[in-house]
Amino acid sequence: MIDRRHFLASAAAATLATEPLLAQAGPLDWNALAQDVRAEMAWAWAEYRKKAWGQDEIRPVSGTSKSFLIPGQTVGLSIVEALDTLWLMGLDVELEDGVRWIKGSLRFDLDGDAQVFEATIRLVGGLLSGHLATGEAMLLELAHDLASRMMPAFDTPTGMPMRYVNLCTGKTRDPLSFPAEIGGGLAPELVTLSRLTGEKRFGEAAVNAMLSLYGKRSKIGLLADTIDVTTGAWTTRVATIGPPTDSYFEYLWDSWVLTGDTRLRDAYRTCTAAILAHLADRTTGDMWFANVDFETGKKLDLVQSELSAFYPGLLREGGKPGEARAAMRGWEEAQDRFGVLPEAFDPTDWSIRSKGNALRPELVDSAFALWLHDQDEHWRRVARTHFLNMKRTSKVAHGYSGLTDVSVPGAWNDACPGYWWSEQMKYYWLIFSDCPRFDYRDNYLSTEGNVLKGLKR
């Protein structure tokens, strides 16, 4: 017998999956949708301003806050992550308020261990895109200061960085790292910092780390997902496009685009060919990417991390439109089925393997990347469904909250990650609006959604 709670949860999940699609018949007013996104951003910012100003992240259900980078200390993460999104939306009063807080309060002489990957993609990247948007010199100075404090992490025998560094002492720790953290969250930000400051050491260290890791690929061209950066030895055998490898592939392509370094282009092409040869899987009828043994290519499972939804967009950027569309079809079906994507599921039988959702932006990231290349309104509709599902399920008293269970209404985790301000709210705005402050033909957005190229000042 099905109990009432299960029945109601199932009915709500079915409504989530179908209602947005039914609402898509006929022409849509994209400008009105863009203004709705902008209004939600302004409202959430006002709540953050009232309840958690200057703190890393708001807890939007309880109206409290939490630290992110270093426990017990704040670097105003949400403010930094929001800078270029506020600027693109023309929320200039809110932006001035954020910049004022940064100039008066943000410092990085903190006696604590910072994760190099997160600090780079979120803080260095956010400060750089904020500087490019506003021209504020102090934002660049702060990005330079933080990156300088993290440079000791690259002092390893392989040139691949340690995971953590103390921002005061320069002491490093944790040599077991992952492709995403070695290359996937460093190069474009540090390359951009080198370009803006004239100090080549930042970009050179990041690019060398990416190429060092590439040199450890197996004979069939695949990378495993965990490596000791002091010895260069793999400690696992799993090859995946999902975490903790995912953004390494993004940043091979992106860094080639930013630098013109053909070594990065060739590395991206080699990795992509190996992925298409050994991970691409059509056993369900759609094209998914399996997790396999990195030396033999033997399939381990087909479980998908929601974070892997970025990959169709990358395939399109890298010049494979057919494969990109094929890969995107499965994710569209997943969104139609689940409404809000769970953290992990198996498309073999659509079983959910991890029930939550941390306000993930990867699917709309891919939709935006595909739309930039062909302007097909279909991708806008995919993004619209994503936005409406988020509004319906995650809007709470003081902002937007992630979910502990995508099938249960009101199962909030009381957390709004910093990337919410930088990623999906920006993707929604840019794909729905005709933003005069953004160059739709020549641009670059980082894995954290920071615009490092294409801001029209």
GISULNOR-V165538 format. One record per run of one state. SS is the DSSP state (helix for helix, strand for strand, loop for the rest). FROM is the first residue (numbers start at 1). LEN is the number of residues. Records with the same first field share a line. If there is no record, write none. Layout:
SS: FROM-LEN + FROM-LEN
This chain:
loop: 1-3 + 23-7 + 52-5 + 60-4 + 67-10 + 89-3 + 106-7 + 135-2 + 155-9 + 167-5 + 174-2 + 178-1 + 183-4 + 198-3 + 215-12 + 229-5 + 235-3 + 240-6 + 260-2 + 279-1 + 282-6 + 290-1 + 294-5 + 302-1 + 318-3 + 339-5 + 347-4 + 355-2 + 358-4 + 375-2 + 397-2 + 401-2 + 404-8 + 413-6 + 423-1 + 433-5 + 439-5 + 446-5 + 454-1 + 456-2
helix: 4-19 + 30-22 + 77-12 + 92-14 + 116-19 + 137-18 + 179-4 + 187-11 + 201-14 + 246-14 + 262-17 + 306-12 + 321-18 + 362-13 + 377-18 + 419-4 + 424-9
strand: 57-3 + 64-3 + 113-3 + 164-3 + 172-2 + 176-2 + 227-2 + 234-1 + 238-2 + 280-2 + 288-2 + 291-3 + 299-3 + 303-3 + 344-3 + 351-4 + 357-1 + 395-2 + 399-2 + 403-1 + 412-1 + 438-1 + 444-2 + 451-3 + 455-1
